[in-house]
Amino acid sequence: MTTSSSKSTKPVYRMSSAGACPKKLGWQRLGKIGTEAPAWLDTAAEEGNWHEQRIKNEMRAADWQVYDEQREIVLEYPTFLLVGHIDGICEDRESNHYLLEVKSMSQFEFDRWMKGKFEVFPAYAAQVTLYMAGTELDKGRYVVKNRSSGYKDEFIIEEPPTSLESIVNTITEVEKLALSGQVMDMEYDPSSVECRRCEFNNVCMPAEVVREERDLIDAARLWREAKALEVEVNSKLALAESVLKGHLRAHSEEGTKPYRYMVSGLSVAGYVTKEKEVSYLRKAGYQCRVTDTEKERE
Ligand code: SF4
């Protein structure tokens, strides 16, 4: 059922975060203050608005109509309201109407998006599902732009990507617990991006119980230092190999030094691999190998 958010005194849950961790929603509902959001979030939001307008203008130039931008939509349930502001509604030349949702992402986020789309971004799935319910539109046009490359993943959503019922059931439970000052019992998951970025993760994380054990503290420091070195080593290796192997490939193509050269005791060799069935089908190709001949003599 739709209503206006200003006419109700029920607690409001935002559609854009309705698919977030229910424990986080509970704490937000109880007014708990988490850690301050990082400054890059504001910058990312500003960038997002800029890209959104640009994408809409490109659509208009391609004969789409875009309207109802930032229109408030509300779904009312017995104990709460779900409120959202849509990016807009768009209409093609054949007068088909779609909910329009535009996202823009950093390279890192876009790579995550392309790996699993709504499965990796369940909050986006919940958001667009609620927007479709709130606008009563059965189709959506979804645009995800990579801010680094400009590439756009655009598609038509033929049906809501997640279950409206399960979103509503979860928030009903969050609200019920909140009325008695409780939140859902969920554990911090170090492999989850949502947990790592969560404003409440310092509360959720397991208590640090080994503060006094010097050897563990030293090992943690060493691990962190080694990881930092690993990043440095890998980036230096990648740079050196791209130059060494690039030279080999360039000269192989010219035919002047087809398969090998030496520099500062390093042997850089190229060889052709044939297609072969190993535990997988290894495709035919051209490989390069760098060997330190001085190290071999040590
Ligand atoms: S740290 Fe993880 S489990 Fe805890 S509230 Fe945040 S998202 Fe939920």
Residues whose N, C-alpha, C, O or C-beta is under 5 A from the ligand:
A	BS01	SF4	C21 K23 K24 M186 E187 Y188 D189 E194 C195 C198 F200 N201 C204
